[in-house]
């Protein structure tokens, strides 16, 4: 068994320490947000079950994935110790929050899953959080290597997620900073002023998912035409497609294909 799978197995068996125990997570910065962040807004982080590849039903999906069945999966909030260098980063980060007089409720949840640590933060504090991760000498996440969007579908509250992937060139570490918003209010502060590399990546997330990055220098489409209606990677976007002609045969979009059996 690999070291990663061993750590994940240990994490699944771990329980949250009693807040009254010496050395429990309630006595350490960032440990046990359920104690530290009393009154903090709980993020609604929910997966959704998948059936088939394209959401097609009744037409005989010919993609080869029509029988795909995946249950909803949601990584649970992690409790201390997180393992490896994750604890060091969390300790230093929460100490920096205190030094900046930011409430611990700034962080809604910490998740450790598949060898990655994710900090779910309040969108109003995103820029301050990014500056801490970039500038604090014990953290030094100097590079935003990616900004990506996620849509968990119409059934899920706070379905749109904006994810910043931060890299420390100094310490050779990677973390994720994630913000969840409702589709009716999809506004997230732009991090371009902190990480200029996020410029085109935020444009792509806006183009594909409709996440509005407030303060972006030029939030225009980057993949679709300027007059395109809607955001193609939202789960409720019409599947559609363009018929393709190949050697005289026309291949319709996936949702219009017929079964051959």
C-alpha positions as CSV (number, residue, x, y, z in Angstrom):
1,X,0.0,0.0,0.0
2,X,1.3,3.4,-0.9
3,X,2.1,6.1,1.7
4,X,-0.8,8.2,0.3
5,X,-3.4,5.4,0.7
6,X,-2.1,4.7,4.2
7,X,-2.6,8.3,5.2
8,X,-6.1,8.4,3.7
9,X,-7.0,5.2,5.6
10,X,-5.7,6.7,8.8
11,X,-7.6,9.9,8.2
12,X,-10.9,8.1,7.6
13,X,-10.5,6.3,11.0
14,X,-9.6,9.4,12.9
15,X,-12.2,11.2,15.0
16,X,-12.2,14.8,16.1
17,X,-10.5,15.2,19.5
18,X,-12.4,16.3,22.5
19,X,-12.1,20.1,22.8
20,X,-11.2,19.6,26.5
21,X,-8.3,17.3,25.9
22,X,-4.8,18.7,26.2
23,X,-3.3,19.3,22.8
24,X,-6.7,18.9,21.1
25,X,-7.4,20.7,17.9
26,X,-9.4,23.4,19.8
27,X,-6.2,24.6,21.3
28,X,-4.2,24.9,18.1
29,X,-4.6,27.5,15.3
30,X,-6.7,26.1,12.5
31,X,-7.5,22.8,14.2
32,X,-11.1,21.8,14.5
33,X,-12.9,24.7,12.8
34,X,-16.1,23.3,14.3
35,X,-14.8,24.7,17.7
36,X,-12.7,27.6,16.5
37,X,-15.1,29.0,13.9
38,X,-18.2,29.1,16.1
39,X,-20.9,31.0,14.2
40,X,-19.1,30.7,10.9
41,X,-21.1,30.1,7.8
42,X,-21.0,26.5,6.8
43,X,-20.2,26.0,3.1
44,X,-22.6,23.9,1.2
45,X,-20.2,21.5,-0.5
46,X,-22.1,18.6,-2.2
47,X,-21.4,16.2,-5.0
48,X,-24.0,14.8,-7.3
49,X,-24.5,11.3,-8.6
50,X,-23.7,10.7,-12.2
51,X,-25.7,8.5,-14.6
52,X,-24.3,8.1,-18.1
53,X,-21.8,10.3,-19.8
54,X,-23.8,13.1,-21.3
55,X,-26.9,13.1,-19.3
56,X,-28.7,11.5,-22.2
57,X,-31.7,9.2,-21.6
58,X,-34.0,7.4,-23.8
59,X,-32.0,7.8,-27.0
60,X,-29.5,5.0,-26.7
61,X,-26.3,6.9,-25.8
62,X,-23.7,5.6,-28.2
63,X,-20.7,7.1,-26.5
64,X,-19.9,3.9,-24.7
65,X,-20.5,5.4,-21.3
66,X,-24.3,5.1,-21.2
67,X,-24.1,2.6,-18.4
68,X,-21.8,4.7,-16.2
69,X,-23.1,5.0,-12.6
70,X,-21.2,7.0,-10.0
71,X,-22.5,7.9,-6.6
72,X,-22.3,11.4,-5.2
73,X,-18.9,11.9,-3.5
74,X,-18.2,14.7,-1.0
75,X,-14.8,14.8,0.9
76,X,-15.6,15.4,4.5
77,X,-14.0,18.2,6.5
78,X,-10.6,17.1,7.9
79,X,-9.6,17.2,11.5
80,X,-6.1,17.6,12.9
81,X,-3.6,16.3,12.4
82,X,-3.8,16.6,8.6
83,X,-0.5,14.8,8.0
84,X,2.8,15.8,6.5
85,X,3.5,19.4,5.8
86,X,-0.2,20.2,5.8
87,X,-0.2,20.9,9.5
88,X,2.7,23.3,9.2
89,X,1.0,25.3,6.5
90,X,-2.3,25.3,8.4
91,X,-0.6,26.5,11.6
92,X,1.3,29.2,9.9
93,X,-1.8,30.3,7.9
94,X,-4.0,30.6,11.0
95,X,-1.4,32.4,12.9
96,X,-1.1,34.9,10.0
97,X,-4.9,35.3,10.1
98,X,-4.7,36.3,13.8
99,X,-1.8,38.7,13.1
100,X,-4.0,40.4,10.4
101,X,-6.9,40.5,12.8
102,X,-9.0,38.4,10.5
103,X,-11.6,36.1,12.2
104,X,-11.1,32.3,12.1
105,X,-14.5,32.1,10.4
106,X,-12.7,33.4,7.3
107,X,-12.0,29.7,6.7
108,X,-15.2,27.8,6.4
109,X,-13.7,24.3,6.0
110,X,-10.4,22.5,5.6
111,X,-10.4,19.4,3.5
112,X,-7.7,16.8,2.9
113,X,-8.5,14.5,0.0
114,X,-6.4,12.6,-2.6
115,X,-3.2,14.0,-1.3
116,X,-4.4,17.7,-1.5
117,X,-5.4,20.2,1.1
118,X,-8.1,22.7,0.3
119,X,-9.1,25.8,2.3
120,X,-12.7,26.8,1.7
121,X,-12.9,30.6,2.4
122,X,-15.4,33.3,2.5
123,X,-15.4,35.2,-0.8
124,X,-15.3,38.6,1.0
125,X,-11.9,37.6,2.4
126,X,-10.4,35.9,-0.7
127,X,-8.0,38.7,-1.6
128,X,-6.7,39.0,2.0
129,X,-6.3,35.3,2.2
130,X,-4.3,35.2,-1.1
131,X,-2.1,38.0,0.1
132,X,-1.3,36.1,3.3
133,X,-0.5,32.9,1.3
134,X,1.7,34.9,-1.1
135,X,3.5,37.3,1.3
136,X,3.9,35.4,4.6
137,X,7.5,34.2,4.8
138,X,6.5,30.9,6.3
139,X,4.1,30.2,3.4
140,X,5.4,31.8,0.2
141,X,2.8,30.6,-2.3
142,X,4.2,32.9,-4.9
143,X,2.4,31.5,-8.0
144,X,-1.2,31.0,-8.9
145,X,-0.8,28.1,-11.3
146,X,-4.5,27.8,-12.2
147,X,-8.0,29.2,-11.6
148,X,-10.7,26.7,-12.4
149,X,-14.5,26.6,-12.1
150,X,-16.8,23.8,-11.0
151,X,-20.6,23.4,-11.4
152,X,-22.2,20.8,-9.1
153,X,-25.6,21.1,-10.8
154,X,-29.0,22.7,-10.2
155,X,-29.8,20.4,-7.3
156,X,-26.9,21.7,-5.2
157,X,-26.9,25.0,-3.3
158,X,-23.8,27.1,-3.8
159,X,-23.3,25.0,-6.9
160,X,-20.6,27.2,-8.5
161,X,-17.1,26.9,-7.1
162,X,-14.0,29.0,-8.0
163,X,-10.8,27.2,-7.2
164,X,-7.3,28.8,-7.0
165,X,-4.4,26.4,-7.2
166,X,-1.5,28.0,-5.4
167,X,2.1,26.9,-5.7
168,X,5.1,27.7,-3.4
169,X,8.2,27.8,-5.5
170,X,10.2,28.3,-2.3
171,X,8.9,25.3,-0.4
172,X,7.8,23.2,-3.4
173,X,4.2,22.8,-2.1
174,X,0.7,23.1,-3.6
175,X,-2.6,24.0,-2.0
176,X,-6.1,24.9,-3.2
177,X,-8.2,27.9,-2.1
178,X,-11.8,27.5,-2.9
179,X,-14.9,29.7,-2.8
180,X,-18.5,28.5,-3.3
181,X,-21.3,30.8,-4.5
182,X,-24.9,30.5,-5.6
183,X,-25.7,30.7,-9.3
184,X,-28.1,33.6,-8.6
185,X,-25.2,35.6,-7.1
186,X,-22.0,34.2,-8.9
187,X,-19.7,37.1,-7.9
188,X,-16.1,36.3,-6.6
189,X,-13.3,38.9,-6.2
190,X,-10.7,38.7,-8.9
191,X,-7.3,37.8,-7.6
192,X,-5.5,39.3,-10.6
193,X,-4.1,42.2,-8.5
194,X,-2.4,39.6,-6.3
195,X,-1.6,36.9,-8.9
196,X,-1.4,38.4,-12.4
197,X,-1.3,34.9,-13.9
198,X,-5.0,34.5,-13.0
199,X,-6.0,37.0,-15.8
200,X,-6.8,34.6,-18.7
201,X,-7.8,31.8,-16.3
202,X,-10.5,33.9,-14.7
203,X,-11.7,34.9,-18.2
204,X,-12.1,31.2,-19.0
205,X,-14.0,30.4,-15.8
206,X,-16.3,33.3,-16.6
207,X,-16.8,32.2,-20.2
208,X,-17.4,28.5,-19.3
209,X,-19.2,28.8,-15.9
210,X,-20.5,32.3,-15.6
211,X,-18.5,33.1,-12.5
212,X,-18.2,36.9,-12.3
213,X,-14.8,38.0,-11.1
214,X,-15.3,41.5,-9.7
215,X,-12.3,43.8,-10.2
216,X,-11.0,41.9,-13.2
217,X,-9.2,44.3,-15.7
218,X,-11.1,42.9,-18.7
219,X,-13.6,40.2,-18.0
220,X,-14.5,39.2,-21.6
221,X,-15.0,35.8,-23.3
222,X,-11.8,34.0,-24.2
223,X,-13.1,30.8,-25.9
224,X,-16.6,31.6,-27.1
225,X,-17.7,34.5,-29.4
226,X,-18.4,37.7,-27.6
227,X,-22.1,37.5,-28.4
228,X,-22.5,33.9,-27.2
229,X,-25.5,33.2,-25.1
230,X,-24.9,31.3,-21.8
231,X,-22.0,29.4,-20.3
232,X,-21.3,26.0,-22.0
233,X,-19.9,24.1,-19.0
234,X,-22.8,24.7,-16.6
235,X,-24.6,21.5,-15.9
236,X,-28.0,22.9,-17.0
237,X,-26.7,24.3,-20.3
238,X,-28.4,22.6,-23.3
239,X,-26.3,19.7,-24.5
240,X,-26.8,20.6,-28.2
241,X,-23.9,20.2,-30.5
242,X,-23.2,20.7,-34.1
243,X,-23.8,17.9,-36.6
244,X,-20.5,16.7,-38.2
245,X,-20.2,15.4,-41.7
246,X,-17.6,12.6,-42.3
247,X,-17.3,11.0,-45.8
248,X,-20.9,11.7,-46.6
249,X,-22.3,10.5,-43.3
250,X,-23.7,13.0,-40.8
251,X,-23.0,12.4,-37.1
252,X,-25.5,14.2,-34.9
253,X,-24.9,15.6,-31.4
254,X,-24.8,13.0,-28.6
255,X,-28.3,13.8,-27.3
256,X,-29.8,13.0,-30.8
257,X,-28.0,9.8,-31.5
258,X,-29.9,6.6,-31.8
259,X,-29.0,3.2,-30.4
260,X,-27.7,0.5,-32.7
261,X,-28.8,-2.5,-30.6
